[in-house]
Amino acid sequence: MGRRVTVATCALNQWALDFEGNLQRILKSIEIAKCKGATYRLGPELEICGYGCWDHYYESDTLLHSLQVLAALLESPVTQDIICDVGMQTEEYFLPRMLQSLTKQETVPFGDAVLATRDTCIGSEICEELWTPHSPHVDMGLDGVEIFTNASGSHHVLRKAHARVDLVTMATTKNGGIYLLANQKGCDGDRLYYDGCALIAMNGHILAQGSQFSLDDVEVLTATLDLEDVRSYRAEISSRNLAASKASPYPRVKVDFALSSREDLLEPLSEPLEWKYHSPAKEISLGPACWLWDFLRRSQQAGFFLPLSGGVDSAATACLVYSMCRQVCEAVNNGNQEVLADVRTIVDQLDYMPRDPRELCGRVLTTCYMASENSSRETRDRAAELARQIGSHHIGLDIDPAVKAVVGIFSLATGKRPLFAVHGGSRRENLALQNVQARIRMVVAYLFAQLSLWARGARGGLLVLGSANVDESLLGYLTKYDCSSADINPIGGISKTDLRAFVHFCLEHFQLPALEGILAAPATAELEPLADGRVSQTDEEDMGMTYADLSVYGRLRKVAKTGPYGMFCKLVSLWKDVCSPRQVADKVRWFFCKYSMNRHKMTTLTPAYHAESYSPDDNRFDLRPFLYNTSWPWQFRCIEAQVRRATKGLLREPRLRGERRLPAALRSRPRFLRPRLREAQVRFGSAGAVPGAASLAWVAVGTWGQSPPLAADSRVQMVSRLLKPPCLSFLFLVN
C-alpha cells in the first residue's frame, strides 16, 4: 500500500440558483483535479445551489434542483475514480427516489461521521466550524483522522486573510494532519465578495496557496503529501497522544477506495511555502474590481455611469473600474476564454480583443462632472484630468438650469424663495438648497445611464455607481436619494482612511498623476456658495468630527457592540491623552445624536461591496431600528453622571499611570509638607493635541497634617507655583 496522496481543493465562482452554470463549474473542477492526479477533490460550501440563496433555502424547488444536480454528478463519468466532496443543503435521511436508483441504497448516514478509506481517514468540518472555540477537527484528529477538509463560504473583509490562514496552520500545528480549505469566489448575487484563498496545509506549514482575487471562474489547487509525515509528527507529541487515548470515537463510514497508489515512491512531494499577503490598499484594488466585473457581466449591462466630482471618493470608484479593466486585459492575455467571451458580449463586438485598459475603460465607463454655481474650477479640472488618464468617456454639464427650475416651482407655489445661509437664509433653507442640487444629480445620472449609449449609437444601458464611503454612511452624511443612491456602490464598505491609502496606491502603481491633486484637496460636497471663487465648505466641518474619529465610533458601535454609555467609557481611556472626560462626552453625544437622526437613510443605502466589519447597511449587516429617540435621555444621563464622578474622583482618588516622582523642588519645600507625604508622584498630560483641551496633571499627596494648615485654594496655588510645567492646566490634590 502506498503512502503518498494527491489531494485537490477548489475556489469556484458559483452563483445563487444558477444550477446549470454551477454544475458545469463543478464538473470542470473535478476534471482538472483528476488531470493533476488527485484522488480526492473538495469543493466550497453549498456549491450546487450557491451560497447566497438566503430565503430561497426555504423553497422546495431549491432542494429539488439541488438533488437533480447531485444526480447528474453521480451519473457523470467525470466523478468516477475520485472521492468528491460536494456541498448542498440536506433535509432527508431517506434518499429521494432519483438518487436511490443511482446509488442502489435507500438511506444515507446523516450526522457527524468520518470516511475510512483503505489507506487513511478523512473528516470534514463546515466553514464557521473552523472559527469556533472547539472545532470538530480537534476531536477528529485525536480519533485518528489524518485529512481534514473544510468546504467554506467565507466572504472577503479587509485584513481577514491573516486570521483564516492562522486558523488553518494552528489547527495542524497542534494536532498534526493535512488540512484542505475550499472557498467560494466572486459575487454570488449580493453585497458579498468571496475571495477564494483555497489552501492546503500540513503539520503547521502551507503547501499550496490559491489566489485571493481573480477573474477565473474555476481554480483547482493540488498538493502531493506523505501520510507518514503526519504519523511521525503526531508520534512525538506526547501530550496529544495522551489526549487521544481518552478521545471519543467518531462513527466511521468505510469506503472501499484508496487515495494512494502502490507505486508512488517516485512521486514528487509538495514543498512548504510562505503565504503571500496583499496590503489593504491592494486588496481594495482587486476585490471590489472583481465584484464590479461579476455584476457587470451577470447583469448583462453595457457598462457603468459614474458622477465624478473631483473628490477622493468618486476618484477611488473610477480607479476601481480602471483596475477592473486592467484585470480583464490581463486575464484575456493569459488565455481566459470565458472572460474574453463576456467582454465581447458587454461591448457588443464579436471580434473585440481587449489589449489596453484605457481603451476598454472608454467603452465601459462613462464619467460625468455635474457642475453647479457652487462648483469650483479646481474640482472640474481634476475630474476631467482623471477621466482623461483612465480613458473614460467623460461628460461635463451644468445642472443650474434644473436647480433653478425646481426652486422656482417651490417659489411659485408658496411665494417664498429660500436662501443660502451666507445670503441670510436659515439653516433649513440652507440644507434644502443643498439637497436640491444633490437630488437633481441623481435624476440626471439615471437619465444619462439609460440614454447616453443610445445617443452615441450604441446598444444597452449603464449601471449607476455610487461613491459614498462607509464612514459617511454611518453618520448619514449624505442626502437621501442623491448620487449616493445608485445601482451598486463599490466603496460603500470602505473607510475614508483606507480609501485614501488606496488612491495613493493607484497613484504609484497605475501612474495616474491626477490623483495627487485630488489627494491634496480638502474633502468637500461643494453645495454651498463659493467664497471669492474658492470652496467655503468642508466635509469634516459639516460633520463636526474627523473621518478618523468616525472610524473609531463605527468599530466601537458595531464590532465592540457599545451604546452611548459603553462608547464613552471606552473612549475616556482610549483618548485620555488628548481629551478630557467632558470633551469625550460631548463627542459621543454629538455622534449618537447625528447617527440616530440619520439612521433612516441606512434603509435606502445602495447595495455596497462589504469590506469593513462596521458596515451600517440596514438590509444585511446592521439590523437595528431606524427610528430612535435621538435625545437618548437615559444613556446621556449615565454619561453625565460619569463625567461628574470623574471630575469629583480626580479631587479625591486619582488613578496614576505612567507615574514618576515629583520634582525635587516640590519634595524639598515647604518643610511641613515633606514628613507626611505618602504619595509623591505626578503625571503630566499632553496639551495641544486637541485645540482648547485641558491638560491634566494629577498629584497625589498624603495627609498634610502639619500646622499651620492651609486652605485648599492656597495649597493649589502654592504647588502650582512650585511645579509650573508648561502644559499644566489643572492640578488636583488629594487630602
C-alpha positions in Angstrom: 0.0 0.0 0.0 1.3 3.5 -0.9 1.7 6.4 1.4 1.7 9.4 -0.8 -1.6 11.1 -1.7 -2.5 13.9 -4.1 -5.5 15.9 -2.9 -7.3 18.8 -4.5 -9.3 21.8 -3.2 -11.2 24.4 -5.2 -12.3 28.0 -5.4 -15.4 28.3 -7.6 -17.3 31.4 -8.8 -20.7 29.9 -8.1 -23.9 31.9 -8.5 -27.0 31.5 -6.3 -29.7 29.4 -8.1 -27.6 29.1 -11.3 -27.9 25.3 -11.2 -26.8 24.8 -14.8 -23.7 27.0 -14.5 -22.8 25.7 -11.1 -22.9 22.1 -12.3 -20.6 22.9 -15.2 -18.1 24.6 -13.0 -18.2 21.7 -10.5 -17.6 19.2 -13.3 -14.8 21.3 -14.8 -13.0 21.4 -11.4 -13.3 17.6 -11.0 -11.8 17.1 -14.4 -8.9 19.5 -13.6 -8.3 17.7 -10.3 -8.2 14.3 -12.0 -5.8 15.6 -14.6 -3.5 16.8 -11.9 -3.5 13.3 -10.4 -5.8 14.0 -7.4 -7.8 11.2 -5.9 -9.8 13.5 -3.5 -11.5 16.7 -4.5 -13.0 19.2 -2.1 -15.5 21.9 -3.2 -16.8 25.0 -1.5 -19.8 25.1 0.8 -23.2 24.9 -0.9 -21.5 24.8 -4.3 -24.5 23.1 -6.0 -27.2 25.7 -5.2 -24.8 28.7 -4.5 -24.1 30.2 -1.1 -26.2 33.3 -1.2 -29.7 31.8 -1.6 -31.0 33.2 1.7 -34.8 32.8 1.8 -34.6 30.5 -1.3 -33.3 27.8 1.0 -36.9 27.5 2.4 -38.3 26.8 -1.1 -38.8 23.1 -2.0 -37.6 24.0 -5.5 -34.1 24.7 -4.2 -33.9 21.3 -2.6 -35.4 19.6 -5.7 -33.0 21.2 -8.2 -30.0 20.6 -5.9 -30.8 16.9 -5.8 -31.2 16.9 -9.5 -27.7 18.3 -9.9 -26.4 15.8 -7.4 -27.9 13.0 -9.5 -26.3 14.5 -12.6 -22.9 14.4 -10.8 -23.4 10.8 -9.7 -24.3 9.8 -13.3 -21.3 11.6 -14.9 -18.2 9.6 -15.7 -16.2 12.5 -14.6 -16.9 11.7 -10.9 -15.6 8.1 -11.3 -12.3 7.0 -9.6 -12.1 10.0 -7.3 -13.7 11.0 -4.0 -15.7 14.2 -4.4 -16.9 16.3 -1.5 -19.8 18.3 -3.0 -21.8 20.8 -1.0 -25.6 21.3 -0.9 -28.3 21.7 1.8 -29.6 18.5 3.3 -33.0 17.6 4.6 -33.9 14.0 4.4 -32.5 10.8 5.9 -34.1 8.6 3.3 -32.7 9.2 -0.2 -35.1 10.6 -2.9 -36.0 8.0 -5.5 -33.9 9.7 -8.2 -30.8 9.0 -6.1 -31.9 5.5 -4.9 -31.8 4.3 -8.5 -28.3 5.6 -8.9 -26.7 4.6 -5.7 -28.7 1.4 -5.1 -29.3 2.4 -1.5 -32.4 3.7 0.3 -30.9 5.6 3.2 -27.7 7.6 3.9 -26.0 8.2 7.2 -26.8 11.7 8.5 -24.7 13.4 11.2 -21.1 13.5 12.4 -19.0 10.8 10.9 -15.7 10.3 9.1 -14.6 8.4 6.0 -12.3 5.5 6.5 -10.6 4.6 3.2 -8.2 1.7 2.7 -5.2 3.9 3.5 -6.3 6.9 5.6 -9.2 8.6 7.4 -10.9 11.8 6.3 -13.0 14.2 8.4 -15.0 17.2 7.3 -15.9 20.5 9.1 -18.0 23.2 7.6 -16.9 26.9 7.2 -17.7 28.5 10.5 -16.6 25.4 12.5 -13.0 26.3 11.9 -13.6 29.6 13.8 -15.3 28.1 16.8 -13.6 27.7 20.2 -13.6 23.9 20.0 -13.6 23.0 16.3 -14.5 19.4 15.2 -11.0 18.9 13.8 -9.7 18.7 17.3 -11.6 15.6 18.3 -11.4 14.2 14.8 -7.6 14.4 14.9 -7.4 12.8 18.3 -9.5 10.0 16.9 -7.1 9.3 14.1 -8.4 11.4 11.3 -5.4 12.4 9.1 -7.0 14.6 6.4 -9.3 17.5 7.5 -11.5 19.2 4.9 -13.4 22.5 5.1 -16.0 23.4 2.5 -16.1 27.1 3.2 -18.2 30.1 2.1 -16.0 32.8 3.6 -16.5 36.3 2.2 -13.9 39.0 1.9 -13.3 41.6 4.6 -10.2 43.7 4.6 -7.3 42.2 6.6 -9.2 38.9 7.1 -6.8 36.6 5.2 -4.3 36.6 8.1 -6.9 35.2 10.5 -8.0 32.5 8.0 -4.5 31.3 7.3 -3.5 31.4 11.0 -6.5 29.2 12.0 -5.6 26.5 9.5 -1.9 26.5 10.3 -2.6 26.4 14.0 -5.0 23.6 13.6 -2.4 21.4 12.0 0.4 22.6 14.2 -1.2 21.5 17.5 -2.8 18.3 16.2 -0.8 17.3 13.1 -2.6 16.4 9.9 -3.4 17.6 6.4 -6.0 20.5 6.1 -7.8 21.4 2.8 -9.8 24.6 2.7 -12.1 25.2 -0.3 -13.9 28.5 -0.7 -16.4 30.3 -2.9 -15.0 33.1 -5.1 -16.7 36.0 -6.8 -20.0 37.7 -6.4 -22.8 35.3 -5.6 -25.5 37.8 -6.3 -25.5 40.3 -3.5 -23.2 42.6 -1.4 -20.6 39.9 -0.6 -17.5 39.0 -2.5 -16.0 35.6 -1.8 -12.2 35.8 -2.1 -11.1 32.3 -2.8 -7.8 31.7 -0.9 -8.1 27.9 -1.2 -5.2 26.3 0.6 -3.6 23.1 1.6 -1.6 22.8 4.8 0.2 20.0 6.7 1.7 20.0 10.2 1.6 23.8 10.5 3.0 24.6 7.0 1.3 25.9 3.9 1.8 23.6 1.0 -0.4 25.2 -1.6 -1.9 28.7 -1.9 -4.7 29.7 -4.2 -5.3 33.2 -5.5 -7.3 35.6 -3.3 -8.8 37.6 -6.2 -9.0 36.6 -9.9 -11.4 36.5 -12.8 -11.1 32.7 -13.2 -14.4 31.0 -12.5 -12.7 27.7 -11.6 -9.4 27.3 -9.7 -8.1 24.0 -8.6 -5.3 23.6 -6.2 -3.4 20.3 -5.6 -0.6 19.0 -3.4 1.1 15.7 -3.1 1.7 14.8 0.5 3.2 11.8 2.5 0.8 10.4 5.1 3.8 9.1 7.1 4.8 12.7 7.7 1.6 13.2 9.6 2.0 10.0 11.6 5.6 10.7 12.6 4.7 14.3 13.5 2.0 13.1 15.8 4.0 10.4 17.3 6.4 12.8 19.1 3.7 15.0 20.7 3.2 13.1 23.9 0.5 15.4 25.3 -1.5 14.9 22.1 -1.2 11.1 22.3 -2.3 11.2 25.9 -5.4 13.2 25.0 -6.0 10.8 22.0 -6.2 7.8 24.4 -9.2 9.5 26.0 -11.0 10.7 22.8 -14.5 9.5 21.9 -14.6 7.7 18.6 -16.4 9.1 15.6 -18.6 6.7 13.6 -16.7 5.6 10.5 -18.2 5.1 7.0 -16.0 2.6 5.3 -15.0 3.4 1.7 -13.5 0.7 -0.5 -11.1 3.2 -2.1 -7.5 4.3 -1.6 -6.2 7.8 -2.1 -2.6 6.5 -2.6 -1.3 4.0 -5.2 1.1 1.1 -4.7 3.8 2.6 -6.9 4.2 6.1 -5.5 7.8 6.1 -4.3 9.0 8.4 -7.0 6.0 10.9 -6.8 7.5 14.3 -6.1 6.2 15.9 -2.8 4.9 19.4 -2.4 7.3 21.8 -0.6 6.2 24.3 2.1 5.8 27.9 1.0 5.4 31.3 2.6 1.9 32.7 2.3 1.9 35.9 0.3 -0.5 38.6 1.7 -1.8 41.7 -0.1 -1.7 45.1 1.6 -5.1 46.5 2.4 -4.7 49.0 -0.4 -4.0 46.2 -2.9 -7.0 44.2 -1.6 -9.2 47.2 -2.4 -7.7 47.5 -5.9 -8.6 43.8 -6.5 -11.6 42.7 -4.5 -14.2 45.5 -5.4 -12.9 45.4 -9.0 -13.6 41.7 -9.4 -17.0 42.3 -7.7 -17.8 45.0 -10.3 -16.9 42.6 -13.1 -19.2 39.9 -11.9 -22.1 42.5 -11.5 -21.4 43.9 -15.0 -21.3 40.6 -16.9 -24.1 38.9 -14.9 -26.5 41.9 -15.1 -25.9 41.9 -18.9 -25.4 45.7 -18.9 -23.1 47.6 -21.2 -21.0 49.4 -18.6 -21.1 51.9 -15.7 -22.1 55.5 -15.3 -20.2 57.4 -12.5 -20.8 61.0 -11.3 -17.2 62.2 -11.0 -16.9 65.1 -8.6 -13.1 65.6 -8.5 -13.0 64.3 -4.8 -11.4 61.3 -3.3 -14.4 59.0 -3.1 -15.6 59.3 -6.7 -12.0 59.2 -7.9 -11.5 55.9 -5.9 -14.6 54.5 -7.6 -13.3 55.5 -11.0 -9.9 53.8 -10.2 -11.7 50.6 -9.3 -13.4 50.4 -12.7 -10.0 51.1 -14.2 -8.5 48.3 -12.1 -11.2 46.0 -13.3 -10.3 46.9 -16.9 -6.6 46.1 -16.1 -7.6 42.7 -14.7 -9.8 41.9 -17.7 -7.0 42.7 -20.1 -4.6 40.6 -18.1 -7.0 37.6 -17.9 -7.6 37.7 -21.7 -3.8 38.0 -22.3 -3.4 34.9 -20.1 -5.9 32.9 -22.3 -9.1 33.1 -20.2 -11.7 32.4 -22.9 -14.7 32.9 -20.5 -13.5 36.5 -19.8 -13.0 37.2 -23.5 -16.5 35.9 -24.3 -18.0 38.1 -21.6 -16.2 41.3 -22.5 -17.2 40.8 -26.2 -20.8 40.5 -25.1 -20.6 43.6 -23.0 -19.1 45.8 -25.7 -21.3 44.1 -28.4 -18.5 43.3 -30.7 -17.8 39.6 -31.5 -14.2 40.2 -32.7 -13.2 42.6 -29.9 -9.8 41.9 -28.3 -9.1 44.0 -25.1 -5.4 45.0 -25.0 -5.3 48.4 -23.4 -7.1 49.1 -20.1 -7.6 52.7 -21.1 -9.3 51.8 -24.3 -11.5 49.3 -22.6 -12.3 51.8 -19.9 -13.5 54.2 -22.6 -16.0 51.6 -23.7 -17.4 50.5 -20.3 -17.2 53.6 -18.1 -18.9 57.0 -18.6 -18.0 59.7 -16.1 -19.8 62.9 -15.7 -19.0 66.2 -13.9 -22.2 67.9 -12.9 -21.4 71.5 -12.2 -23.5 74.0 -10.3 -22.8 77.6 -9.4 -21.2 76.3 -6.2 -18.7 74.1 -8.1 -15.1 75.3 -8.3 -12.9 75.3 -11.3 -10.3 73.1 -9.5 -12.7 70.2 -9.0 -13.9 70.4 -12.6 -10.3 70.3 -13.9 -9.3 67.5 -11.5 -12.3 65.3 -12.7 -11.6 65.9 -16.3 -7.9 65.1 -16.0 -8.5 61.9 -14.1 -11.1 60.8 -16.7 -8.5 61.5 -19.5 -5.8 59.5 -17.7 -8.0 56.4 -17.2 -9.6 56.7 -20.6 -13.3 57.0 -19.6 -15.9 58.7 -21.8 -16.3 62.0 -19.9 -19.2 64.4 -20.0 -19.2 67.9 -18.4 -22.6 69.5 -17.9 -24.3 72.3 -15.8 -27.2 71.4 -13.6 -28.0 75.0 -12.6 -31.0 75.3 -15.0 -32.6 72.3 -13.4 -31.9 73.5 -9.9 -33.4 76.9 -10.6 -36.4 75.3 -12.2 -37.1 73.2 -9.2 -36.6 76.0 -6.7 -38.7 78.2 -9.0 -41.6 75.7 -8.7 -41.5 76.0 -4.9 -41.4 79.8 -5.0 -44.3 79.9 -7.5 -46.4 77.7 -5.2 -45.5 79.3 -1.9 -44.5 82.8 -2.7 -41.2 82.2 -0.8 -37.7 81.9 -2.1 -35.2 80.1 0.1 -31.7 81.5 0.6 -28.3 80.1 1.5 -27.1 80.9 5.0 -24.4 83.2 3.6 -27.2 85.2 1.9 -29.2 85.4 5.1 -31.2 82.2 4.9 -32.0 79.9 7.8 -30.4 76.5 8.5 -33.5 74.8 7.0 -33.3 76.9 3.8 -29.6 76.3 3.5 -29.9 72.5 3.9 -32.9 72.3 1.4 -31.0 74.2 -1.3 -28.0 71.8 -0.9 -30.3 68.8 -1.1 -32.0 70.0 -4.3 -28.6 70.1 -6.1 -27.7 66.6 -4.8 -31.0 65.0 -5.8 -31.0 66.6 -9.2 -27.6 65.0 -9.8 -29.2 61.6 -9.0 -32.0 62.2 -11.5 -29.5 63.3 -14.2 -27.3 60.3 -13.5 -30.1 57.8 -14.2 -31.2 59.7 -17.3 -27.7 59.6 -18.8 -27.2 55.9 -17.7 -30.3 55.0 -19.7 -29.8 57.1 -22.8 -26.1 58.1 -23.2 -25.3 55.0 -25.1 -28.4 55.5 -27.2 -27.2 59.0 -28.0 -23.8 57.6 -29.1 -25.4 54.9 -31.3 -24.6 52.0 -29.0 -26.8 49.3 -27.5 -27.6 48.7 -23.9 -27.7 50.7 -20.6 -25.3 51.6 -17.8 -25.2 50.6 -14.2 -25.1 53.8 -12.0 -22.2 53.7 -9.5 -22.4 55.3 -6.1 -19.4 56.6 -4.2 -20.4 57.2 -0.5 -17.8 55.6 1.9 -18.7 53.6 5.0 -17.9 56.5 7.4 -20.3 58.9 5.7 -23.0 56.3 5.6 -22.5 55.5 9.2 -23.1 59.2 10.2 -25.7 59.7 7.5 -23.6 62.5 5.9 -25.4 62.2 2.6 -28.6 63.3 1.0 -31.3 60.7 0.8 -31.8 59.8 -2.8 -28.8 61.8 -4.1 -25.8 60.5 -6.0 -25.3 58.0 -3.2 -28.4 56.4 -4.5 -27.2 54.2 -7.3 -27.4 50.6 -8.6 -24.3 49.5 -6.7 -21.5 51.1 -4.7 -18.0 49.5 -4.8 -16.7 51.7 -1.9 -19.7 51.7 0.4 -18.0 49.3 2.8 -14.6 51.0 2.9 -13.4 53.7 5.3 -12.2 57.1 4.2 -8.7 56.3 5.7 -8.4 53.1 3.6 -9.8 54.8 0.5 -7.0 57.5 0.7 -4.4 54.7 1.1 -5.9 53.0 -2.0 -5.8 56.2 -4.0 -2.1 56.6 -3.1 -1.7 53.0 -4.3 -3.3 53.9 -7.6 -1.1 57.0 -7.9 2.0 54.9 -7.6 1.1 51.7 -9.4 -1.3 52.9 -12.1 0.6 56.0 -13.0 -2.3 58.4 -12.6 -0.8 61.8 -11.6 -4.2 63.5 -11.5 -4.7 61.7 -8.1 -2.0 63.8 -6.5 -4.1 66.9 -6.7 -7.2 65.1 -5.6 -5.5 63.7 -2.5 -4.2 67.2 -1.6 -7.6 68.9 -1.9 -9.9 69.2 1.1 -13.0 66.9 1.1 -16.0 69.0 0.2 -19.5 68.5 -1.1 -19.5 71.9 -2.9 -23.1 72.5 -2.3 -22.8 76.0 -0.7 -21.8 79.2 -2.4 -18.1 79.7 -3.0 -16.2 82.4 -1.2 -14.2 84.5 -3.7 -14.3 81.6 -6.1 -12.9 79.1 -3.6 -14.5 76.3 -1.6 -16.0 77.5 1.7 -17.5 74.2 2.8 -15.6 71.1 4.0 -16.9 67.7 5.0 -15.3 67.5 8.4 -16.6 70.9 9.4 -20.0 70.0 8.2 -20.0 66.7 10.2 -18.4 68.2 13.3 -15.9 65.3 13.5 -13.0 63.9 11.7 -13.1 60.8 9.4 -10.5 59.2 11.7 -12.9 59.7 14.7 -15.8 58.3 12.6 -13.9 55.0 12.0 -13.3 54.7 15.8 -17.0 55.3 16.5 -18.0 52.8 13.9 -15.9 50.0 15.2 -17.0 50.6 18.8 -20.6 50.8 17.9 -20.7 47.7 15.7 -17.6 45.5 16.4 -17.3 46.2 20.2 -21.2 46.5 20.4 -21.2 49.6 22.6 -24.1 52.0 23.1 -23.6 55.7 24.0 -22.6 54.9 27.6 -20.3 52.0 26.7 -18.6 54.0 24.0 -18.0 56.9 26.4 -16.4 54.5 28.9 -14.0 53.1 26.3 -13.1 56.5 24.8 -12.3 58.0 28.2 -9.5 55.6 28.4 -8.6 55.4 24.7 -8.4 59.2 24.3 -7.2 60.1 27.8 -4.1 61.8 26.5 -6.0 64.1 24.1 -9.4 64.7 25.6 -10.9 65.4 29.0 -13.9 63.3 30.1 -16.1 66.3 29.3 -14.8 66.5 25.7 -15.3 62.8 25.2 -18.8 63.0 26.5 -19.5 65.9 24.1 -18.1 63.9 21.2 -20.1 60.8 22.0 -23.3 62.8 22.4 -22.8 64.6 19.1 -22.1 61.3 17.2 -25.1 59.4 18.6 -27.4 62.4 18.0 -26.3 62.6 14.4 -26.2 58.9 13.9 -29.7 58.2 15.2 -31.2 61.2 13.5 -29.9 59.9 10.1 -30.4 56.2 10.7 -33.4 56.1 8.4 -31.1 56.8 5.5 -29.5 53.4 6.0 -32.7 51.7 4.9 -32.2 53.1 1.4 -28.4 52.6 1.1 -27.2 51.5 -2.3 -26.1 47.8 -2.2 -22.4 48.1 -1.5 -19.3 45.9 -1.5 -18.9 44.6 2.0 -15.3 45.2 3.1 -15.5 46.5 6.6 -16.8 45.0 9.8 -18.7 48.1 10.9 -20.8 48.5 7.8 -24.1 50.3 8.7 -26.0 48.6 5.9 -29.5 48.1 7.3 -30.5 45.5 4.8 -27.8 42.9 5.6 -25.1 43.7 8.2 -26.6 46.1 10.7 -30.0 45.0 11.9 -31.1 48.0 14.1 -34.0 50.4 14.4 -34.2 53.3 12.0 -36.4 55.4 14.3 -34.7 56.4 17.5 -35.2 58.8 20.4 -32.4 61.0 19.3 -32.0 62.7 22.6 -31.0 59.4 24.3 -32.1 60.7 27.7 -31.3 57.7 29.9 -28.0 56.9 28.2 -26.8 60.5 28.2 -27.7 60.9 31.9 -25.5 58.0 32.6 -22.7 59.6 30.7 -23.2 62.9 32.6 -23.1 61.1 35.9 -19.8 59.5 35.0 -18.4 62.9 33.9 -19.3 64.4 37.2 -17.9 61.4 39.1 -14.7 61.5 37.1 -14.2 65.2 38.0 -15.0 64.5 41.6 -12.8 61.5 41.6 -9.8 63.4 40.4 -10.1 65.6 43.6 -10.2 62.6 45.8 -8.7 59.5 44.3 -6.7 59.9 41.1 -5.5 56.8 39.3 -1.9 57.2 38.4 -0.4 55.6 35.3 2.9 56.2 33.8 3.9 57.5 37.2 7.1 59.4 38.0 8.4 61.2 41.1 7.6 64.8 41.9 10.2 67.4 41.0 12.9 67.9 43.7 11.6 71.5 44.2 8.3 70.1 45.5 9.9 67.4 47.6 12.1 69.9 49.3 9.6 72.5 50.4 7.7 73.6 52.4 9.1 71.8 55.4 5.7 70.8 56.9 4.8 69.1 53.6 7.8 66.7 53.5 7.3 64.4 56.5 3.8 63.3 55.8 3.9 62.6 52.0 2.6 59.2 51.4 2.5 59.5 47.7 4.8 61.9 45.8 4.2 61.2 42.2 2.9 63.2 39.2 1.6 62.5 35.8 1.5 65.2 33.2 -1.0 65.1 30.3 -0.2 66.4 26.8 -1.5 69.8 25.9 -2.3 70.9 22.4 -3.4 67.5 20.9 -7.0 68.8 20.9 -7.4 72.6 20.5 -8.6 74.0 23.8 -8.2 70.8 25.6 -7.3 71.0 29.3 -4.2 69.0 30.2 -4.3 67.2 33.5 -1.5 66.9 36.0 -2.5 64.7 38.9 -0.7 64.9 42.2 -1.4 62.5 45.0 -0.4 63.9 48.3 -0.8 62.3 51.7 -2.3 64.0 54.8 -0.9 67.4 55.2 -1.4 67.2 58.9 1.0 69.9 60.0 0.4 73.4 61.3 -0.3 75.8 60.1 -3.0 74.2 57.9 -3.5 75.8 54.5 -6.8 76.2 52.8 -7.2 74.0 49.7 -7.0 77.0 47.3 -3.8 78.1 48.9 -2.3 74.6 48.6 -3.2 74.5 44.9 -1.7 77.9 44.3 1.4 77.0 46.2 2.1 73.7 44.5 1.2 75.3 41.1 3.9 77.9 41.7 6.4 75.2 42.6 5.7 73.0 39.6 4.9 75.4 36.8 5.1 72.8 34.0 4.4 74.4 30.6 1.5 72.1 29.9 -0.2 72.4 33.3 -3.8 73.5 33.2 -5.3 71.9 36.3 -3.6 70.5 39.4 -5.7 68.3 41.7 -4.6 67.4 45.2 -5.8 64.6 47.4 -6.2 65.1 51.1 
